[in-house]
């Protein structure tokens, strides 16, 4: 079974009206290193359960499929 890769999401540009310590913290958190980007999950089967659940509740069919696969694995005690 072929897995779909997730699309890359581009963060929208942020314009700061009045710099504060809070906005500085938000900007500092948005900078990602190459190492962090390489560790990021790219396929549904690499995602943690809580993220899949949120995506499935939101209507993502591929996330629902991955949750079903994991449920079958757990109930029937079989590996992928």
N, C-alpha and C positions, 0 to 999 in steps of 0.2 A: 504494500500500500504506500503510495507516494504522499508525503507530507507537504502541505503548503507552507512556504516561508512567510513570515510576517512582513508586512510592508514597513518601510522605514518612515518614521514620522519626523517631521521637521518642526522644531520649536518656533513659535512665532516670535518675532522681534519684540523686545520689551523696551518701552520708552519710560524713563523715570522722570517724574515731574519735580519731585522734591526728594533728594537722596536722604535716607535715614539709615539707621543701623539695621533695621529689618530688611529694607530693600537690598542693602549690601550683602546680607546673609543669603537672600534668595538668589542673587546673581552668583555668589560664590558657590552655591550648591548646583547651579545649572551647568557649570564647567565640568566636563567629563574627560578623563584621560583616555588615551588609546588603549591602555590595559583594561580599564573599566569597560570600554566599549566592546572589546574582544570577549569579555566574560559574560556579556549580556545574552540572555536567551534569544535565539532566533527562530526556533520552531516551537510548536505547541507542546511537543513531548518533553521539552526542556524547562517548561514553566512550572512553578510551584502550584500546589493544589488551590491555595487561596486566590491566586491570580486567575486561574482557570475558572473557578467558581464565579468570580465577579464578571468575567467575560461571558460565561455561559448565561448568567442571569441577564446580562445585557443583550442577549440574542445572538451571540457569535456561534454559528453552527459548528465551526471547526473546534472551538473550545468544548462544546457539548459532546462532540464525537470523542475527543481525548478523555473527557471525564467518564464517558461510557466505557471506553477501553480500560481505564484504570479501575473502574468498578468491577468489570468482568475479571480482571486480573486478581483483584482482592477476594472476590467471592469464590471464584473457581480455583484459586491458588495456582495460577499459570503465569509465566513470564512473557514478556513481549516477544 
